[in-house]
Amino acid sequence: MLAIAAFVFLPIYASFLSAFTPTGEISRNGLVPRFSDLTFRNISEVITSTSLLPQYFVSIAVVTLQTTGQIVTGALAAYALVFPRWRGRGLAFGLVLITLAIPGESIVIPNYELVSDFGLRNTIIGVALPYLAAGYPIFLLRQAFAAVPTEIWEAARLDGCGDIRALFTIVMPACRPQVTTAVIWSALAAWNGFFWPLLITDTAAARTLQVGISQLAADGTTSPSVLFAGTVLVVVPTMVLVIIAQRFLVNRLARGVLR
């Protein structure tokens, strides 16, 4: 396990080390740098001399909109597929599963035409709009909601609890690990999105961080250390999100076992 962990984390360590040392220091001093060689100059340069800082905020806005949209629409759809009894519920769930098999590239052109017709090209809303709903969060939450005892929902309904209140105060709190998983999946998918933000935006200020990093690398004039600094800015939020959410997820699962 230690050998596998070292193999996995070595490139991450090298990237962070390159981001905080001048170009060429790793080749001269190896992977154990001197403390005097560490510097924040690369981070400062990538923030001040490139468009990555506004793109950082664009990525945060896209992640917030897209994740919120997918969790809200996924929870509403999953609730409708589990608790209310209505004809065609199984067929509707089958259609949701079919969307998981559709390649994202096959719907790029219709999405592009739709967003362009709305006049939302080169905007944050235009980047997030086609992905405010997704099949995987619906599937994940539907499976989680199906494990909630129907008697609890029926008792809440008899006490006068409406569907929206039952969803957000009873069903979702009972499925917090699965909801957390859905949030992580949606947030990482939004943060790592590349092709669609590149296609629907025209200016650097409207593009996401992933697109900005790729164009910075393609420029050919940026030093490797500055590129590594930009890569660190991209990786750190995802690492923090996974660490925090994983700890929360493990705690919830442990409580469930102890109960």
SULGI-V609005 format. One record per residue. N is the residue number from 1. RES is the residue in one small letter. SS is DSSP state (H for helix, E for strand, C for the rest). PHI is phi in degrees with one decimal (* if undefined). NEAR is the number of other ideal C-beta (glycine too) atoms within 12 Angstrom. Layout:
n:N res:RES ss:SS phi:PHI near:NEAR
n:N res:RES ss:SS phi:PHI near:NEAR
This chain:
n:1 res:m ss:C phi:* near:7
n:2 res:l ss:H phi:-64.4 near:8
n:3 res:a ss:H phi:-65.8 near:9
n:4 res:i ss:H phi:-65.2 near:9
n:5 res:a ss:H phi:-62.4 near:11
n:6 res:a ss:H phi:-64.1 near:14
n:7 res:f ss:H phi:-64.0 near:12
n:8 res:v ss:H phi:-74.3 near:12
n:9 res:f ss:H phi:-87.3 near:17
n:10 res:l ss:H phi:-60.9 near:15
n:11 res:p ss:H phi:-62.2 near:16
n:12 res:i ss:H phi:-65.6 near:22
n:13 res:y ss:H phi:-62.3 near:23
n:14 res:a ss:H phi:-63.6 near:25
n:15 res:s ss:H phi:-65.9 near:28
n:16 res:f ss:H phi:-64.6 near:27
n:17 res:l ss:H phi:-64.6 near:32
n:18 res:s ss:H phi:-65.5 near:34
n:19 res:a ss:H phi:-69.8 near:37
n:20 res:f ss:C phi:-112.5 near:29
n:21 res:t ss:E phi:-133.0 near:36
n:22 res:p ss:C phi:-62.9 near:28
n:23 res:t ss:C phi:-60.2 near:23
n:24 res:g ss:C phi:93.5 near:14
n:25 res:e ss:H phi:-67.6 near:28
n:26 res:i ss:H phi:-65.3 near:26
n:27 res:s ss:H phi:-66.7 near:16
n:28 res:r ss:H phi:-88.8 near:14
n:29 res:n ss:H phi:-109.3 near:18
n:30 res:g ss:C phi:80.2 near:14
n:31 res:l ss:C phi:-86.5 near:20
n:32 res:v ss:C phi:-118.3 near:15
n:33 res:p ss:C phi:-78.3 near:24
n:34 res:r ss:C phi:-79.2 near:16
n:35 res:f ss:H phi:-61.2 near:10
n:36 res:s ss:H phi:-69.1 near:10
n:37 res:d ss:H phi:-83.1 near:22
n:38 res:l ss:E phi:-69.8 near:22
n:39 res:t ss:C phi:-151.9 near:23
n:40 res:f ss:C phi:-100.2 near:18
n:41 res:r ss:H phi:-63.7 near:22
n:42 res:n ss:H phi:-66.2 near:36
n:43 res:i ss:H phi:-62.3 near:29
n:44 res:s ss:H phi:-62.1 near:20
n:45 res:e ss:H phi:-68.7 near:26
n:46 res:v ss:H phi:-68.9 near:35
n:47 res:i ss:H phi:-81.6 near:24
n:48 res:t ss:H phi:-88.2 near:16
n:49 res:s ss:C phi:-103.7 near:20
n:50 res:t ss:C phi:-130.0 near:32
n:51 res:s ss:C phi:-94.0 near:28
n:52 res:l ss:H phi:-69.1 near:39
n:53 res:l ss:H phi:-64.7 near:23
n:54 res:p ss:H phi:-63.4 near:22
n:55 res:q ss:H phi:-67.1 near:37
n:56 res:y ss:H phi:-61.2 near:29
n:57 res:f ss:H phi:-69.4 near:23
n:58 res:v ss:H phi:-62.8 near:36
n:59 res:s ss:H phi:-63.0 near:40
n:60 res:i ss:H phi:-63.1 near:25
n:61 res:a ss:H phi:-65.0 near:26
n:62 res:v ss:H phi:-64.4 near:43
n:63 res:v ss:H phi:-61.8 near:37
n:64 res:t ss:H phi:-63.0 near:24
n:65 res:l ss:H phi:-64.3 near:29
n:66 res:q ss:H phi:-67.8 near:40
n:67 res:t ss:H phi:-66.6 near:36
n:68 res:t ss:H phi:-60.7 near:24
n:69 res:g ss:H phi:-61.8 near:30
n:70 res:q ss:H phi:-68.2 near:39
n:71 res:i ss:H phi:-71.4 near:38
n:72 res:v ss:H phi:-67.0 near:28
n:73 res:t ss:H phi:-66.5 near:26
n:74 res:g ss:H phi:-65.5 near:42
n:75 res:a ss:H phi:-67.6 near:37
n:76 res:l ss:H phi:-63.4 near:29
n:77 res:a ss:H phi:-66.9 near:34
n:78 res:a ss:H phi:-63.9 near:40
n:79 res:y ss:H phi:-61.8 near:32
n:80 res:a ss:H phi:-66.8 near:27
n:81 res:l ss:H phi:-85.3 near:32
n:82 res:v ss:H phi:-114.0 near:33
n:83 res:f ss:C phi:-90.2 near:30
n:84 res:p ss:C phi:-65.5 near:22
n:85 res:r ss:C phi:-93.6 near:13
n:86 res:w ss:C phi:-150.1 near:13
n:87 res:r ss:C phi:-70.4 near:8
n:88 res:g ss:C phi:90.7 near:13
n:89 res:r ss:H phi:-64.5 near:21
n:90 res:g ss:H phi:-64.8 near:15
n:91 res:l ss:H phi:-65.2 near:13
n:92 res:a ss:H phi:-62.3 near:22
n:93 res:f ss:H phi:-65.8 near:26
n:94 res:g ss:H phi:-63.1 near:17
n:95 res:l ss:H phi:-65.7 near:19
n:96 res:v ss:H phi:-63.2 near:30
n:97 res:l ss:H phi:-64.3 near:20
n:98 res:i ss:H phi:-63.3 near:14
n:99 res:t ss:H phi:-62.2 near:23
n:100 res:l ss:C phi:-68.3 near:18
n:101 res:a ss:C phi:-94.0 near:14
n:102 res:i ss:C phi:-87.4 near:17
n:103 res:p ss:C phi:-62.9 near:10
n:104 res:g ss:H phi:-62.2 near:23
n:105 res:e ss:H phi:-65.3 near:13
n:106 res:s ss:H phi:-75.0 near:11
n:107 res:i ss:H phi:-112.0 near:20
n:108 res:v ss:H phi:-66.3 near:21
n:109 res:i ss:H phi:-64.2 near:16
n:110 res:p ss:H phi:-59.1 near:15
n:111 res:n ss:H phi:-63.9 near:28
n:112 res:y ss:H phi:-63.4 near:24
n:113 res:e ss:H phi:-65.9 near:16
n:114 res:l ss:H phi:-65.2 near:18
n:115 res:v ss:H phi:-64.8 near:30
n:116 res:s ss:H phi:-65.9 near:20
n:117 res:d ss:H phi:-63.9 near:13
n:118 res:f ss:C phi:-78.7 near:16
n:119 res:g ss:C phi:72.8 near:12
n:120 res:l ss:C phi:-109.3 near:22
n:121 res:r ss:C phi:-64.0 near:25
n:122 res:n ss:C phi:63.8 near:22
n:123 res:t ss:C phi:-131.2 near:25
n:124 res:i ss:H phi:-65.1 near:30
n:125 res:i ss:H phi:-63.3 near:25
n:126 res:g ss:H phi:-63.8 near:34
n:127 res:v ss:H phi:-68.8 near:43
n:128 res:a ss:H phi:-88.3 near:37
n:129 res:l ss:H phi:-55.0 near:27
n:130 res:p ss:C phi:-67.3 near:34
n:131 res:y ss:C phi:-119.0 near:37
n:132 res:l ss:C phi:-74.9 near:27
n:133 res:a ss:C phi:-138.2 near:26
n:134 res:a ss:C phi:-148.2 near:33
n:135 res:g ss:H phi:-72.0 near:33
n:136 res:y ss:H phi:-65.9 near:32
n:137 res:p ss:H phi:-59.9 near:43
n:138 res:i ss:H phi:-62.7 near:37
n:139 res:f ss:H phi:-62.3 near:31
n:140 res:l ss:H phi:-63.5 near:34
n:141 res:l ss:H phi:-71.6 near:44
n:142 res:r ss:H phi:-63.0 near:34
n:143 res:q ss:H phi:-63.3 near:25
n:144 res:a ss:H phi:-69.4 near:29
n:145 res:f ss:H phi:-65.4 near:38
n:146 res:a ss:H phi:-65.4 near:23
n:147 res:a ss:C phi:-84.9 near:19
n:148 res:v ss:C phi:-76.4 near:29
n:149 res:p ss:C phi:-56.7 near:16
n:150 res:t ss:H phi:-63.4 near:19
n:151 res:e ss:H phi:-61.6 near:12
n:152 res:i ss:H phi:-65.5 near:22
n:153 res:w ss:H phi:-65.2 near:28
n:154 res:e ss:H phi:-64.2 near:17
n:155 res:a ss:H phi:-64.0 near:15
n:156 res:a ss:H phi:-64.5 near:26
n:157 res:r ss:H phi:-65.5 near:20
n:158 res:l ss:H phi:-66.2 near:11
n:159 res:d ss:C phi:-80.4 near:14
n:160 res:g ss:C phi:92.8 near:10
n:161 res:c ss:C phi:-79.3 near:20
n:162 res:g ss:C phi:-75.1 near:15
n:163 res:d ss:H phi:-64.2 near:21
n:164 res:i ss:H phi:-64.2 near:17
n:165 res:r ss:H phi:-66.3 near:18
n:166 res:a ss:H phi:-63.6 near:32
n:167 res:l ss:H phi:-65.6 near:33
n:168 res:f ss:H phi:-87.6 near:21
n:169 res:t ss:H phi:-112.2 near:17
n:170 res:i ss:H phi:-121.8 near:28
n:171 res:v ss:H phi:-72.2 near:36
n:172 res:m ss:H phi:-64.8 near:29
n:173 res:p ss:H phi:-60.9 near:22
n:174 res:a ss:H phi:-75.6 near:26
n:175 res:c ss:C phi:-122.5 near:36
n:176 res:r ss:H phi:-61.0 near:23
n:177 res:p ss:H phi:-59.7 near:30
n:178 res:q ss:H phi:-70.2 near:35
n:179 res:v ss:H phi:-64.5 near:34
n:180 res:t ss:H phi:-61.9 near:32
n:181 res:t ss:H phi:-60.8 near:30
n:182 res:a ss:H phi:-63.6 near:39
n:183 res:v ss:H phi:-64.0 near:37
n:184 res:i ss:H phi:-60.6 near:32
n:185 res:w ss:H phi:-60.6 near:32
n:186 res:s ss:H phi:-65.9 near:41
n:187 res:a ss:H phi:-66.3 near:34
n:188 res:l ss:H phi:-66.7 near:28
n:189 res:a ss:H phi:-63.3 near:28
n:190 res:a ss:H phi:-69.3 near:41
n:191 res:w ss:H phi:-67.9 near:39
n:192 res:n ss:C phi:-90.8 near:27
n:193 res:g ss:C phi:-60.1 near:33
n:194 res:f ss:C phi:-131.0 near:26
n:195 res:f ss:H phi:-65.2 near:23
n:196 res:w ss:H phi:-65.5 near:32
n:197 res:p ss:H phi:-60.0 near:44
n:198 res:l ss:H phi:-66.3 near:26
n:199 res:l ss:H phi:-74.4 near:26
n:200 res:i ss:H phi:-91.8 near:36
n:201 res:t ss:C phi:-113.7 near:35
n:202 res:d ss:C phi:-117.4 near:17
n:203 res:t ss:C phi:-113.7 near:18
n:204 res:a ss:H phi:-64.8 near:25
n:205 res:a ss:H phi:-68.7 near:21
n:206 res:a ss:H phi:-96.8 near:28
n:207 res:r ss:C phi:-89.6 near:37
n:208 res:t ss:C phi:-85.1 near:42
n:209 res:l ss:H phi:-65.4 near:43
n:210 res:q ss:H phi:-61.9 near:37
n:211 res:v ss:H phi:-66.7 near:36
n:212 res:g ss:H phi:-62.5 near:38
n:213 res:i ss:H phi:-64.6 near:36
n:214 res:s ss:H phi:-63.6 near:25
n:215 res:q ss:H phi:-73.1 near:27
n:216 res:l ss:H phi:-65.6 near:32
n:217 res:a ss:H phi:-69.6 near:23
n:218 res:a ss:H phi:-74.9 near:13
n:219 res:d ss:H phi:-63.7 near:18
n:220 res:g ss:C phi:84.1 near:10
n:221 res:t ss:C phi:-106.5 near:13
n:222 res:t ss:C phi:-87.6 near:26
n:223 res:s ss:C phi:-69.1 near:26
n:224 res:p ss:H phi:-58.0 near:27
n:225 res:s ss:H phi:-65.7 near:34
n:226 res:v ss:H phi:-68.5 near:35
n:227 res:l ss:H phi:-62.6 near:32
n:228 res:f ss:H phi:-64.3 near:35
n:229 res:a ss:H phi:-63.2 near:38
n:230 res:g ss:H phi:-64.4 near:40
n:231 res:t ss:H phi:-63.6 near:33
n:232 res:v ss:H phi:-62.9 near:32
n:233 res:l ss:H phi:-62.0 near:36
n:234 res:v ss:H phi:-77.3 near:33
n:235 res:v ss:H phi:-79.7 near:26
n:236 res:v ss:H phi:-56.6 near:22
n:237 res:p ss:H phi:-60.2 near:24
n:238 res:t ss:H phi:-67.9 near:28
n:239 res:m ss:H phi:-64.8 near:20
n:240 res:v ss:H phi:-63.2 near:16
n:241 res:l ss:H phi:-61.3 near:27
n:242 res:v ss:H phi:-66.1 near:23
n:243 res:i ss:H phi:-64.7 near:15
n:244 res:i ss:H phi:-65.9 near:18
n:245 res:a ss:H phi:-67.9 near:27
n:246 res:q ss:H phi:-66.4 near:20
n:247 res:r ss:H phi:-62.9 near:17
n:248 res:f ss:H phi:-64.5 near:21
n:249 res:l ss:H phi:-65.0 near:25
n:250 res:v ss:H phi:-64.1 near:18
n:251 res:n ss:H phi:-62.3 near:17
n:252 res:r ss:H phi:-66.0 near:23
n:253 res:l ss:H phi:-65.4 near:19
n:254 res:a ss:H phi:-64.6 near:13
n:255 res:r ss:H phi:-62.8 near:13
n:256 res:g ss:H phi:-64.5 near:16
n:257 res:v ss:H phi:-68.3 near:10
n:258 res:l ss:H phi:-65.8 near:8
n:259 res:r ss:C phi:-70.8 near:8
